[in-house]
Amino acid sequence: MKILLAKRLGVLTIGSLLVLAGCQTSGSSEGESNKTTSSSSATENTSKTQEPTSESHTHEHAHDHSHAHDEKTEKIYEGYFKNSQVKDRSLSDWKGDWQSVYPYLQDGTLDEVFSYKAEHEDDMTAEEYKEYYKKGYKTDVERILIQQDTVTFFKNGKEYSGEYTYDGYEILQYDAGNRGVRYIFKRAKEAEGLPQYIQFSDHSIYPTKSSHYHLYWGDDREALLDEVKNWPTFYPSEMDGHDIAHEMMAH
């Protein structure tokens, strides 16, 4: 059962921004715990809530995952952050040409990642990890292009482009202790084949260039926050499958 804790923070509205998100980590199964949600609204300017100080975070999908090596940043990636540390971000953090990792799972390129996880994490076998991530990475969006305030989805040989504006962030806190932040963008106007909302998760909580991300999209902002079983993941298009696999193991 989900409990919503309204947290309205002042945010900067960024004119017409677009985003798609995704990311990968290691650890316990995703979506096995309930969560509370604190939010930042792009239309409201003031709010106060009690700020937790030491919740653990394992990626948004309940995975232990670290992208940095200095102690302060590692704690943030692991979920040890205060709500007040979370800052608004612009679409430019996700600017670039991105590819889905799902095809690399399908063709076996990521098998070495699952073997590595099985050897070092003792949670599941390599086959079980592969099945788990197969559900997590699954998507029919092969590529995403983000330029200024425009996001383009490449799906089944077709392109769908539209403008998005910043719609705040949501802090997700799970019963298991995992914490994550979703950065949300809303479609500026009606556009064929595009979702009303896109939500990024890349383990960062303040402005920084993303190296990869998980992306959630749909027409129901609230319902998307409950999605923790499918997290389409995107890496730069210039990387090949083996580069991505090694990057995943390094984290």
C-alpha contacts under 8 A as a table, 3 or more apart, distances in Angstrom:
res1	aa1	res2	aa2	distance
1	M	34	N	5.96
1	M	35	K	7.80
2	K	34	N	5.68
2	K	35	K	5.49
2	K	36	T	6.04
3	I	35	K	6.64
3	I	36	T	4.90
3	I	37	T	7.05
4	L	36	T	5.27
4	L	37	T	5.08
4	L	38	S	7.00
5	L	36	T	6.34
5	L	37	T	5.54
5	L	38	S	5.31
5	L	39	S	7.82
6	A	37	T	7.22
6	A	38	S	5.42
6	A	39	S	5.99
7	K	38	S	4.89
7	K	39	S	4.78
7	K	40	S	6.19
7	K	47	S	6.21
7	K	48	K	6.68
7	K	49	T	6.17
8	R	38	S	7.87
8	R	39	S	5.85
8	R	40	S	4.88
8	R	41	S	5.66
8	R	44	E	6.47
8	R	45	N	7.10
8	R	46	T	6.11
8	R	47	S	4.76
8	R	48	K	7.24
9	L	39	S	7.36
9	L	40	S	4.80
9	L	41	S	6.25
9	L	44	E	6.91
9	L	45	N	5.88
9	L	46	T	5.40
9	L	47	S	5.31
9	L	48	K	7.60
10	G	40	S	6.98
10	G	41	S	6.91
10	G	42	A	7.10
10	G	43	T	7.83
10	G	44	E	5.98
10	G	45	N	3.83
10	G	46	T	5.48
10	G	47	S	7.56
11	V	40	S	6.85
11	V	41	S	6.50
11	V	42	A	5.23
11	V	43	T	7.48
11	V	44	E	7.52
11	V	45	N	6.72
11	V	88	D	6.21
11	V	168	G	6.71
12	L	42	A	6.51
12	L	88	D	6.99
13	T	42	A	5.64
13	T	43	T	7.66
13	T	165	T	7.50
13	T	166	Y	5.87
13	T	167	D	7.44
14	I	17	L	6.45
14	I	90	S	6.56
14	I	165	T	6.17
14	I	166	Y	5.56
15	G	149	D	7.47
15	G	165	T	5.65
15	G	166	Y	7.27
16	S	149	D	4.78
16	S	150	T	7.48
16	S	163	E	5.64
16	S	164	Y	4.85
16	S	165	T	4.08
16	S	166	Y	7.20
16	S	188	A	6.60
17	L	90	S	7.10
17	L	91	L	5.25
17	L	148	Q	6.68
17	L	149	D	3.73
17	L	150	T	6.36
17	L	163	E	6.19
17	L	164	Y	4.29
17	L	165	T	4.19
17	L	166	Y	5.95
17	L	185	F	6.85
18	L	91	L	5.69
18	L	146	I	6.68
18	L	147	Q	7.88
18	L	148	Q	7.49
18	L	149	D	4.97
18	L	150	T	5.07
18	L	151	V	4.91
18	L	162	G	7.69
18	L	163	E	5.75
18	L	164	Y	4.12
18	L	165	T	6.28
18	L	166	Y	7.76
18	L	185	F	6.23
18	L	186	K	7.72
18	L	187	R	7.66
18	L	198	I	7.94
19	V	91	L	5.87
19	V	94	W	6.66
19	V	146	I	6.59
19	V	150	T	7.91
19	V	151	V	5.97
19	V	164	Y	7.24
19	V	184	I	7.96
19	V	185	F	6.43
19	V	198	I	6.16
19	V	199	Q	7.21
19	V	200	F	6.94
20	L	94	W	7.75
20	L	144	I	7.11
20	L	146	I	7.98
20	L	151	V	7.46
20	L	198	I	5.72
20	L	199	Q	6.43
20	L	200	F	5.87
20	L	214	H	7.62
20	L	215	L	4.96
20	L	216	Y	7.07
20	L	217	W	7.61
21	A	198	I	7.45
21	A	199	Q	6.14
21	A	200	F	3.94
21	A	201	S	5.81
21	A	202	D	7.27
21	A	212	H	7.92
21	A	213	Y	4.75
21	A	214	H	4.00
21	A	215	L	2.76
21	A	216	Y	6.23
21	A	232	P	7.44
21	A	233	T	6.78
21	A	234	F	6.87
22	G	200	F	6.44
22	G	201	S	5.96
22	G	202	D	6.60
22	G	212	H	6.68
22	G	213	Y	3.42
22	G	214	H	1.07
22	G	215	L	3.90
22	G	216	Y	7.28
22	G	231	W	5.95
22	G	232	P	5.19
22	G	233	T	3.64
22	G	234	F	5.34
23	C	201	S	6.82
23	C	202	D	5.79
23	C	212	H	5.85
23	C	213	Y	3.93
23	C	214	H	3.89
23	C	215	L	7.63
23	C	231	W	7.21
23	C	232	P	7.33
23	C	233	T	4.69
23	C	234	F	6.60
24	Q	59	H	7.93
24	Q	63	H	7.99
24	Q	65	H	7.99
24	Q	213	Y	7.63
24	Q	214	H	7.29
24	Q	233	T	6.72
24	Q	248	M	7.29
25	T	58	T	7.74
25	T	59	H	6.51
25	T	63	H	5.08
25	T	64	D	6.11
25	T	65	H	4.97
25	T	248	M	7.54
25	T	251	H	7.50
26	S	58	T	7.92
26	S	63	H	4.48
26	S	64	D	5.10
26	S	65	H	5.93
26	S	117	K	7.24
27	G	58	T	7.30
27	G	62	A	6.57
27	G	63	H	4.11
27	G	64	D	5.03
27	G	65	H	7.85
27	G	121	E	7.26
27	G	123	D	7.20
28	S	62	A	5.73
28	S	63	H	5.68
28	S	64	D	7.71
28	S	123	D	7.21
29	S	32	E	6.31
29	S	61	H	7.33
29	S	62	A	6.21
29	S	63	H	7.29
30	E	33	S	7.89
30	E	61	H	4.55
30	E	62	A	5.13
30	E	63	H	7.36
30	E	228	V	5.78
30	E	229	K	5.72
31	G	34	N	7.62
31	G	61	H	6.46
31	G	62	A	7.30
31	G	227	E	7.56
31	G	228	V	4.76
31	G	229	K	5.67
33	S	174	Y	5.89
33	S	175	D	5.61
33	S	176	A	6.16
34	N	174	Y	5.37
34	N	175	D	5.47
34	N	176	A	7.97
35	K	172	L	6.25
35	K	173	Q	5.00
35	K	174	Y	3.93
35	K	175	D	5.83
36	T	172	L	5.97
36	T	173	Q	5.16
36	T	174	Y	6.43
37	T	170	E	6.30
37	T	171	I	5.46
37	T	172	L	4.80
37	T	173	Q	6.25
38	S	170	E	5.57
38	S	171	I	4.91
38	S	172	L	6.70
39	S	168	G	7.31
39	S	169	Y	5.73
39	S	170	E	4.23
39	S	171	I	6.01
40	S	168	G	4.92
40	S	169	Y	4.97
40	S	170	E	6.13
41	S	44	E	5.53
41	S	45	N	7.76
41	S	167	D	6.38
41	S	168	G	4.72
41	S	169	Y	6.99
42	A	45	N	7.93
42	A	166	Y	6.82
42	A	167	D	5.05
42	A	168	G	4.90
51	E	82	K	5.55
51	E	83	N	5.31
51	E	84	S	6.94
52	P	55	E	6.75
52	P	81	F	7.48
52	P	82	K	5.51
52	P	83	N	6.82
53	T	80	Y	6.54
53	T	81	F	5.98
53	T	82	K	5.16
54	S	79	G	7.40
54	S	80	Y	4.70
54	S	81	F	6.45
54	S	82	K	7.61
55	E	79	G	5.76
55	E	80	Y	5.27
55	E	81	F	7.24
55	E	177	G	5.44
55	E	178	N	6.81
55	E	179	R	6.93
56	S	78	E	5.75
56	S	79	G	4.46
56	S	80	Y	5.51
56	S	177	G	5.00
56	S	178	N	5.17
56	S	179	R	6.52
57	H	60	E	7.59
57	H	62	A	7.25
57	H	63	H	7.85
57	H	64	D	7.11
57	H	76	I	7.99
57	H	77	Y	6.79
57	H	78	E	4.29
57	H	79	G	3.39
57	H	80	Y	6.71
57	H	177	G	6.28
57	H	178	N	3.74
57	H	179	R	4.41
57	H	180	G	6.66
58	T	61	H	6.97
58	T	62	A	4.65
58	T	63	H	4.12
58	T	64	D	4.00
58	T	65	H	5.92
58	T	77	Y	7.64
58	T	78	E	5.61
58	T	79	G	6.71
58	T	178	N	5.23
58	T	179	R	6.82
58	T	180	G	7.91
59	H	62	A	5.42
59	H	63	H	4.95
59	H	64	D	6.15
59	H	65	H	6.13
59	H	77	Y	7.31
59	H	78	E	7.18
59	H	79	G	7.81
59	H	178	N	7.02
59	H	179	R	6.93
59	H	180	G	6.11
59	H	203	H	6.28
60	E	63	H	7.06
60	E	172	L	7.76
60	E	178	N	7.17
60	E	179	R	6.46
60	E	180	G	4.88
60	E	181	V	7.42
60	E	201	S	7.13
60	E	203	H	7.59
60	E	228	V	7.37
61	H	228	V	5.53
61	H	229	K	7.29
61	H	231	W	8.00
62	A	178	N	5.93
64	D	78	E	6.85
65	H	77	Y	7.03
65	H	78	E	6.75
65	H	251	H	6.26
66	S	69	H	7.94
66	S	74	E	5.97
66	S	77	Y	5.59
66	S	78	E	6.60
66	S	251	H	5.73
67	H	74	E	7.13
67	H	77	Y	7.01
67	H	203	H	7.96
67	H	251	H	5.93
68	A	73	T	6.08
68	A	74	E	5.58
68	A	77	Y	7.88
69	H	73	T	7.14
69	H	74	E	6.20
70	D	73	T	5.67
70	D	74	E	6.16
71	E	74	E	5.16
71	E	75	K	6.29
72	K	75	K	5.38
72	K	76	I	6.61
73	T	76	I	5.08
73	T	77	Y	6.29
74	E	77	Y	5.07
74	E	78	E	6.12
75	K	78	E	4.98
75	K	79	G	6.23
75	K	80	Y	5.00
75	K	81	F	7.07
76	I	79	G	5.07
76	I	80	Y	5.03
76	I	81	F	5.22
76	I	204	S	7.74
76	I	205	I	7.79
77	Y	80	Y	7.35
77	Y	203	H	5.66
77	Y	204	S	6.82
78	E	179	R	7.98
79	G	178	N	6.41
79	G	179	R	5.21
79	G	180	G	6.90
81	F	85	Q	6.59
82	K	85	Q	5.38
82	K	86	V	7.38
83	N	86	V	5.61
83	N	171	I	7.68
84	S	87	K	7.75
85	Q	205	I	7.27
85	Q	206	Y	7.66
86	V	205	I	4.89
86	V	206	Y	5.75
87	K	205	I	6.13
87	K	206	Y	4.62
87	K	207	P	6.96
88	D	168	G	7.03
88	D	169	Y	7.24
88	D	183	Y	7.99
88	D	206	Y	6.36
88	D	207	P	6.93
89	R	93	D	7.02
89	R	183	Y	7.42
89	R	206	Y	6.33
89	R	207	P	5.04
89	R	208	T	7.99
90	S	93	D	5.99
90	S	166	Y	7.16
90	S	207	P	7.36
91	L	94	W	5.67
91	L	95	K	6.60
91	L	148	Q	7.20
91	L	149	D	6.92
91	L	166	Y	7.70
92	S	95	K	4.77
92	S	147	Q	7.76
92	S	148	Q	6.55
92	S	209	K	7.68
93	D	207	P	6.75
93	D	208	T	5.79
93	D	209	K	4.48
93	D	210	S	5.74
94	W	146	I	6.83
94	W	209	K	6.47
94	W	210	S	5.65
95	K	145	L	7.58
95	K	146	I	4.87
95	K	147	Q	5.74
95	K	148	Q	7.16
96	G	145	L	5.86
96	G	146	I	5.26
96	G	147	Q	6.61
96	G	236	P	7.36
97	D	143	R	7.43
97	D	144	I	6.06
97	D	145	L	4.58
97	D	146	I	6.51
97	D	236	P	5.95
97	D	237	S	5.65
98	W	143	R	5.57
98	W	144	I	5.06
98	W	145	L	6.15
98	W	234	F	5.67
98	W	235	Y	5.36
98	W	236	P	4.48
98	W	237	S	4.78
99	Q	142	E	6.00
99	Q	143	R	4.43
99	Q	144	I	6.41
99	Q	234	F	5.18
99	Q	235	Y	5.49
99	Q	236	P	6.03
99	Q	237	S	4.91
100	S	103	P	6.98
100	S	139	T	7.88
100	S	141	V	7.06
100	S	142	E	5.29
100	S	143	R	5.92
100	S	232	P	7.03
100	S	233	T	5.77
100	S	234	F	4.58
100	S	235	Y	6.63
101	V	104	Y	5.44
101	V	105	L	6.71
101	V	137	Y	6.95
101	V	232	P	7.88
101	V	233	T	6.01
101	V	234	F	6.01
101	V	235	Y	7.00
101	V	241	G	7.82
102	Y	105	L	5.15
102	Y	106	Q	6.37
102	Y	134	K	7.42
102	Y	137	Y	5.31
102	Y	138	K	5.83
102	Y	139	T	6.94
102	Y	232	P	7.62
102	Y	233	T	7.61
103	P	106	Q	4.96
103	P	107	D	6.23
104	Y	107	D	5.27
104	Y	108	G	6.19
104	Y	109	T	5.08
104	Y	110	L	5.96
104	Y	241	G	6.00
105	L	108	G	5.35
105	L	109	T	6.02
105	L	110	L	5.18
105	L	111	D	7.13
105	L	130	K	7.74
105	L	134	K	6.97
106	Q	109	T	7.72
106	Q	134	K	7.95
108	G	111	D	5.26
109	T	112	E	7.18
109	T	241	G	6.15
109	T	242	H	6.65
109	T	245	A	7.35
110	L	113	V	5.24
110	L	114	F	6.81
110	L	241	G	7.47
110	L	242	H	7.70
110	L	245	A	5.66
111	D	114	F	5.23
111	D	115	S	6.30
111	D	126	A	7.72
111	D	130	K	7.26
112	E	115	S	5.04
112	E	116	Y	6.04
112	E	245	A	7.33
113	V	116	Y	5.06
113	V	117	K	6.22
113	V	245	A	6.01
113	V	246	H	7.66
113	V	248	M	7.01
113	V	249	M	6.07
114	F	117	K	5.04
114	F	118	A	6.14
114	F	125	T	7.96
114	F	126	A	4.82
114	F	127	E	7.40
114	F	129	Y	5.66
114	F	130	K	6.03
115	S	118	A	5.11
115	S	119	E	6.20
115	S	125	T	7.60
115	S	126	A	4.77
116	Y	119	E	5.15
116	Y	120	H	6.15
116	Y	126	A	7.83
116	Y	249	M	7.15
117	K	120	H	5.21
117	K	121	E	5.43
117	K	122	D	7.53
117	K	126	A	7.08
117	K	129	Y	7.69
117	K	249	M	7.97
118	A	121	E	5.64
118	A	122	D	5.53
118	A	123	D	6.80
118	A	124	M	5.79
118	A	125	T	5.08
118	A	126	A	5.16
118	A	129	Y	7.43
119	E	122	D	6.35
121	E	124	M	7.73
122	D	125	T	7.53
124	M	127	E	7.90
124	M	128	E	5.66
124	M	129	Y	6.07
125	T	128	E	5.07
125	T	129	Y	6.20
126	A	129	Y	5.09
126	A	130	K	6.19
127	E	130	K	5.10
127	E	131	E	6.31
128	E	131	E	5.15
128	E	132	Y	6.13
129	Y	132	Y	5.00
129	Y	133	Y	6.13
130	K	133	Y	5.25
130	K	134	K	5.88
131	E	134	K	4.94
131	E	135	K	6.60
132	Y	135	K	5.56
132	Y	136	G	6.45
133	Y	136	G	4.62
133	Y	137	Y	5.73
134	K	137	Y	5.49
134	K	138	K	5.87
135	K	138	K	5.45
135	K	229	K	7.09
135	K	230	N	6.00
136	G	229	K	5.77
136	G	230	N	4.01
136	G	231	W	4.98
136	G	232	P	6.43
137	Y	230	N	6.33
137	Y	231	W	5.63
137	Y	232	P	4.47
137	Y	233	T	5.96
138	K	230	N	6.91
138	K	231	W	7.64
138	K	232	P	6.09
139	T	142	E	7.52
139	T	232	P	6.02
140	D	155	K	6.04
140	D	156	N	6.93
141	V	144	I	7.55
141	V	153	F	6.58
141	V	154	F	5.76
141	V	155	K	4.64
141	V	156	N	7.36
142	E	153	F	7.94
142	E	154	F	5.82
142	E	155	K	5.95
142	E	156	N	7.81
143	R	153	F	6.28
143	R	154	F	5.10
143	R	155	K	7.40
143	R	234	F	7.95
143	R	237	S	7.91
144	I	151	V	7.08
144	I	152	T	5.63
144	I	153	F	4.91
144	I	154	F	6.13
145	L	151	V	5.81
145	L	152	T	5.03
145	L	153	F	6.76
146	I	149	D	7.50
146	I	150	T	5.88
146	I	151	V	4.61
146	I	152	T	6.41
147	Q	150	T	5.30
147	Q	151	V	6.49
149	D	163	E	5.44
149	D	164	Y	6.03
149	D	165	T	7.32
150	T	161	S	6.66
150	T	162	G	5.42
150	T	163	E	4.47
150	T	164	Y	6.47
151	V	161	S	5.63
151	V	162	G	5.73
151	V	163	E	6.36
151	V	164	Y	7.32
152	T	159	E	6.48
152	T	160	Y	5.37
152	T	161	S	4.17
152	T	162	G	6.66
153	F	159	E	5.67
153	F	160	Y	5.13
153	F	161	S	6.43
153	F	194	L	7.82
154	F	157	G	6.61
154	F	158	K	5.70
154	F	159	E	4.68
154	F	160	Y	6.58
155	K	158	K	5.29
155	K	159	E	6.41
155	K	160	Y	7.91
160	Y	192	E	6.84
160	Y	193	G	5.93
160	Y	194	L	6.44
161	S	191	A	7.46
161	S	194	L	7.27
162	G	187	R	7.09
162	G	188	A	7.68
162	G	189	K	7.81
162	G	191	A	6.14
162	G	194	L	7.19
163	E	187	R	5.92
163	E	188	A	5.48
163	E	189	K	7.27
164	Y	185	F	5.76
164	Y	186	K	5.13
164	Y	187	R	4.30
164	Y	188	A	4.98
165	T	185	F	5.29
165	T	186	K	5.26
165	T	187	R	6.43
165	T	188	A	6.04
166	Y	184	I	6.26
166	Y	185	F	4.47
166	Y	186	K	6.32
167	D	183	Y	7.82
167	D	184	I	5.27
167	D	185	F	4.99
167	D	186	K	5.98
168	G	183	Y	6.30
168	G	184	I	5.65
168	G	185	F	7.38
169	Y	181	V	6.70
169	Y	182	R	5.43
169	Y	183	Y	4.45
169	Y	184	I	5.61
170	E	181	V	5.60
170	E	182	R	5.14
170	E	183	Y	6.70
170	E	184	I	7.82
171	I	179	R	7.12
171	I	180	G	5.83
171	I	181	V	4.52
171	I	182	R	6.52
172	L	179	R	5.43
172	L	180	G	5.15
172	L	181	V	5.96
172	L	182	R	7.60
173	Q	177	G	6.66
173	Q	178	N	5.90
173	Q	179	R	4.49
173	Q	180	G	6.71
174	Y	177	G	5.28
174	Y	178	N	5.13
174	Y	179	R	6.23
175	D	178	N	7.30
180	G	201	S	7.55
180	G	203	H	6.75
181	V	201	S	6.29
181	V	203	H	7.21
181	V	204	S	7.65
181	V	205	I	6.60
182	R	199	Q	5.76
182	R	200	F	5.42
182	R	201	S	5.16
183	Y	199	Q	5.38
183	Y	200	F	5.02
183	Y	201	S	6.62
184	I	197	Y	6.93
184	I	198	I	5.85
184	I	199	Q	4.42
184	I	200	F	6.44
185	F	197	Y	5.75
185	F	198	I	5.41
185	F	199	Q	6.40
186	K	196	Q	5.72
186	K	197	Y	4.65
186	K	198	I	6.64
187	R	190	E	7.22
187	R	194	L	7.97
187	R	195	P	7.19
187	R	196	Q	4.92
187	R	197	Y	6.12
191	A	194	L	5.87
195	P	198	I	6.99
195	P	217	W	6.04
195	P	218	G	4.83
195	P	219	D	5.55
196	Q	217	W	7.65
196	Q	218	G	6.02
196	Q	219	D	4.67
196	Q	220	D	7.64
197	Y	217	W	5.57
197	Y	218	G	5.51
197	Y	219	D	5.76
197	Y	220	D	7.27
197	Y	221	R	6.29
198	I	215	L	6.89
198	I	216	Y	5.64
198	I	217	W	4.35
198	I	218	G	6.74
199	Q	215	L	5.72
199	Q	216	Y	4.99
199	Q	217	W	6.20
199	Q	224	L	7.99
200	F	213	Y	6.66
200	F	214	H	5.95
200	F	215	L	4.96
200	F	216	Y	6.62
201	S	204	S	7.64
201	S	213	Y	5.71
201	S	214	H	5.15
201	S	215	L	6.47
202	D	210	S	6.79
202	D	212	H	6.48
202	D	213	Y	4.43
202	D	214	H	6.20
204	S	207	P	7.73
204	S	208	T	7.42
210	S	213	Y	6.94
211	S	235	Y	6.87
211	S	236	P	7.36
212	H	233	T	7.31
212	H	234	F	5.60
212	H	235	Y	4.68
212	H	236	P	6.98
213	Y	233	T	5.70
213	Y	234	F	5.54
213	Y	235	Y	7.02
214	H	231	W	5.55
214	H	232	P	5.50
214	H	233	T	4.43
214	H	234	F	6.40
215	L	231	W	6.25
215	L	232	P	5.65
215	L	233	T	6.40
215	L	234	F	7.72
216	Y	224	L	6.75
216	Y	227	E	7.86
216	Y	231	W	6.57
216	Y	232	P	7.13
217	W	224	L	7.00
218	G	221	R	7.23
218	G	224	L	6.86
220	D	223	A	5.38
220	D	224	L	6.33
221	R	224	L	5.50
221	R	225	L	7.03
222	E	225	L	5.49
222	E	226	D	7.36
223	A	226	D	5.46
223	A	227	E	7.12
224	L	227	E	5.26
225	L	228	V	7.85
227	E	230	N	6.63
227	E	231	W	7.92
228	V	231	W	6.84
235	Y	239	M	7.30
235	Y	244	I	7.38
236	P	239	M	5.80
237	S	240	D	7.63
239	M	243	D	5.93
239	M	244	I	6.50
240	D	243	D	5.36
240	D	244	I	6.40
241	G	244	I	5.12
241	G	245	A	6.17
242	H	245	A	4.98
242	H	246	H	6.20
243	D	246	H	5.26
243	D	247	E	6.12
244	I	247	E	4.98
244	I	248	M	6.17
245	A	248	M	5.16
245	A	249	M	6.37
246	H	249	M	5.10
246	H	250	A	6.12
247	E	250	A	5.09
247	E	251	H	6.57
248	M	251	H	5.34
